[in-house]
Amino acid sequence: MKFTIEQIKAEHQKVKSGADFPKYIQGMKNLVVSKYTVYVADGNTEYFDVDNQSITSGKKYDDITVAGNLNLEQFKTRLKLHQQGETDYPTFCSDCAENGVNGWRMDLKVMICTYFDTKGNDILVEHIPG
């Protein structure tokens, strides 16, 4: 493993809103993180290196319930606000949960973010800026 959870946390501390995200992604790439998956229910994140070895962050906050019904249009609206720096990370996670988004996978090799629902279906794929 080429990076530690402490190094990742240090990068995460630099992010105040979604507007800071491109700098965060560059920091993750500098640590040689190749991909990661975030689970909205408790914030646990699994980080992978280029050899597909992984470490997990563990629970980051008290459990929140992810809605079983997906509201993709409302999620897209909230996502856009977050990307513009209008909401912080905890608010974004709550928005995900309320709209049925179970988490997201970030692939830093191809710079793609894939959001998924509680059934594991891919519901939205976006290009990662940076």
C-alpha positions, 0 to 999 in steps of 0.5 A: 500500500502506497498511501495511508488513511492519515494521508487521505484524511489530510487531503480531505481536510482541504475540501470545504465545498464541492468547488474544491473537488478538483484540487482534492482529486489531484491530491488523491492522484498524487498519493497514487490512489487509483479508485475509491468507493464511498458509501453514503450510509456511514461514510465508509470509503474503500481506497484502492492503489494501482495494484488493487490493494485496498484500505478502508476509512471506517465509519465517518459519521452516524448512520443515515438511512438511504431512501429505497426510492431513487429521485434522480432528477432531484439528486441531479439538482442537489449535485449541481449545487454541491459542485458549485460550492453551495453545500458542504460534504455532510449536506451532500451526503444527506442529499444523496441519502434522501434521494436514494443514492447509496454511494459513488465510485471514483475511477481516477485512471479514466476520471469517471464518477459513477453514482449507484442506488441501493440495489447497486444499479449505476444511475449517473456517470460523470466526468471528473473535472481536473 
